Amino acid sequence: MTVTAEQRRLTLVLLFGAALFNYADRYMLGILVPDMKRDLNLSDTQIGFITGTAFTLFYATLGIPIARLADRMSRKTILAVALAAWSAMTALSGLAQNFWQAAVTRVLVGVGEAGCAPPSHSLITDYYPKEQRASAFANYILGSPVGLMFGFMVGSWLTENYGWRVALFAFGIPGIAYAAILYAKLKDVPRGYSDGLKEPETQPPLWPTLKFLMTRGSFVHCALGTAIHGIVYLGLVGWVPSFFARSHGMSTAEIGIWLSLVLGIGQVIGIWSAGLWADHLAKRDARWYPWLSGYAILIGGPLYLVPFLWPTPTIAMIGLCIPFLLGVFQGGPVYTVVQGVAGPRMRAVSAALLLLIINVIGGGIGPQVIGIMSDVFAAQYGDDSLRYTLLFTSIVFSSWAWVHFQIAARTVREDLASAPKE
């Protein structure tokens, strides 16, 4: 089998589309929170559970068994079925009448979205040679900021004019149609193709695979660095709309338009440029993968002082752009390391294990802890309790993440060189 440049581009476009639906459905909920909180009479702790723990619990844990299937079965089938499932559950979320119904439907969205990243990461690795992977992953990850932009902008407009339930219907139903298109157009490629390896006939057992990955220092610390920074990123995406509504009195439509532009454009620039820089710098020294990720996050942490302490909303909004831009530098480089240390039939599992660590720590702990802290601080700070909670978590966890990327750089060259060939 020969893969052409055109086939690579088509595959990346199709996977980007799946990622766009994935992130739009996931992040759009942040812009709906103020209206959902009012209509369903929810506390911040309950909101933190719906936006964090309820989704992450199954999204993270089911990623491993789904990835095992993706390492031995048709990756396009798994991805198409998962896309149809989470899109249907997103639409169903619009029917929720209370906290428990909202939580259960969010759990089911997480079940479906667990089948997105593992097969996608595995396909990208098998389609693209290692010297192009950071850029390829960066282009795939652009589905995150584009999905956020689309979710915030369109979601806020729909919520403002038709209500949050209609917004969920409008985002869920088109995803089902796209799943059919993806299944018809996406093609699998032999595992190990881009590395010039023969496709392994058997899949290594799960426990030895997990044990192997967890003994690779670069994998462990890239995962932990990304996960700890995920407390910042996922916590902000879930709570920043509520911060601007409470502390600055902005409407849902104003927040959606501003955040879609400020956060979306910043992340597009950050992800794309980080992929190019990582491919360029890593040719000389593979340690640049974690170095680039860690130092960008470290520099970005203190810059959150501007958006959370500036008294006017315009400067506060614009101030979010740079730290968000720097925070997403870890995407392409980290995914390249994680896929690079794994064997051809370990790659979906390595992606799933990475996402398990990221989402248990970043997605499960982040939004929930922020919600609890905000409720606790409300007695002293009132509506500004969220302001100081977000500022604290942003600076502290950005610095902590940098430490893990520094540790990952110590072994990344050896780990990549000793990756299994089958």
Summary of the structure (lengths in Angstrom):
residues: 422
radius of gyration: 20.2
end to end distance: 18.4
largest distance: 65.5
contacts: 1727
relative contact order: 0.16
helix: 84%
strand: 0%
